[in-house]
Structures are given as structure tokens and as C-alpha cells.
Amino acid sequence: MSVLVVTGGSRGIGAEICRLAATRDWAVAVNYAHSADEAESVVTEIKAGGGKAIAVQADVSDADQVEAMFARIDQELGPVTGLVNNAGINGKTGPVDEMDAETTVRLFMVNAVGPFICAAAAIRRMAKRHGGNGGVIVNISSAASKHGAPTYVDYAAAKGAVDSFTIGLAREQADQGIRVNCVRPGATMTELSIDWAKENPDWLDWVMAQVPLKRPAEMREIANAVLWMLSDESSYATGAILDVCGGWVSP
């Protein structure tokens, strides 16, 4: 059984990826920062379906916590062969000149630096030069990295960094047996999106006016794309960025 780490796996798209991966013969490490009860709920659901999973706490922006998390996964599940960099946070809406620098720095630490830290820990276990047998990394970006996200530009910029990170890391690690790809969702009905829509009632109408399919994504639709990227069916794809956004920003 292959071992998969999903950061931010306690809710939303991350939780859906965990559930689906467990049905595809992955042992799943459900990472969380604060939502222990929600992470344990995902684990319980997976185990009830006959799968294997553990909940593991770590702030992805803290290298020591991430390494401790991977060490625990090594002991309880075995060598990691898959990583989904899904953890992310929202900042505050508003023009750049009104943004709080501390909030923006925190957003970049989680959304952009976190994937670097987690990938480094995974590579130390997957790469041939470290005695590994290869593996797969899938980064979760956002359509915001292409449309620029006026009023939440910091979020878009951090996701743009994830796009570039994907391409560079894929080229860097190809000879180590590691594929690196990216899934770029559009508006998806996660808990965060539902809360955001309640606080910003015009947001969903603004988005749907630009989406050719005229509806937001379901979480399972994003998870399906991620699981394809993790599977051998995408064995010749690396450095690829897959837009799953209803045509919102697709070429």
C-alpha cells in the first residue's frame, strides 16, 4: 500500500482527497494545523470504509513540525510516496495599500513557503539519491493565480508562486523518480468558500458570470483530478498545471 500525505486534510478539498485516496489503495496521513476533531472524523470515516489512515498535526510553515510529522508517518504508515500540498489560508480582502503586512506574511508562509517545506521532507524520503524509490507531489494552486484576484491580490500572488514552484521542482527532481504536478481549481464549494460567499454576497455572482460552465465545482471533481495526477495514468506528466475551473481561466 502506498503512503500519501495530504496537508490541510481535515476539511474541504483536502478531506475529499483523503477520502477518495483511501478508496484507491493509499494509506493516508491526514494533516491538520488546528482542527483535530475534524481530522479524526476523516480518519474514522476512512477506517469505517476499510481504509487505513492517521491524523497528524503540523503547521506546514514550521520546518521542525513538518519533519516531526513525516517521522511519525514513517513509523506508523511507512515511507511516503505521495504528497498533496493542499493546506492554505485566506487573507483579508481589500486593496494592497490597506493590507496588513503581518497577515500577508502569514498567508505567504502557509500558502507558498509551506509547500517548499513539505516537499523537502517528502523528497528526503522519495528521491533516489536518498535511497527512495521515487514518488509523486501534487500542489494545489488556484485560478486566482491567473486572474489576479483583485481585492485579494496577496492570495493570488502566493498561488502564482505555487505554479512556478511546480514547474521548477518537476525539472529539478525528474531524475530522482519524482513527478511534480499542479491542480488549479476555480470556485469550489468548500466550507471556506461558503463562508466567504456569506460574507461577500456579490462574490459568487461575479465568479459565475465569468465561468463558462456557470456553476462552481464540487469538491469531488477537484479530488478526482488530484487522484489522476497521483496515479500511474498520468505517468508521463510532470511540471503540468491542470485547470479544473469550469473554463474560467483555461486557455
Secondary structure by P-SEA (a helix, b strand, c coil): cbbbbbccccccaaaaaaaaaaaaccccccccccaaaaaaaaaaaaaaacbbbbbbbcccccaaaaaaaaaaaaaccccccbbbccccccccccccccccaaaaaaaaacccaaaaaaaaaaaaccccccccccbbbbbbbccccccccccaaaaaaaaaaaaaaaaaaaaacccccbbbbbbbbcccccaaaaaaaaaccaaaaaaaaaccccccccaaaaaaaaaaaacccccccccbbbbcccccccc
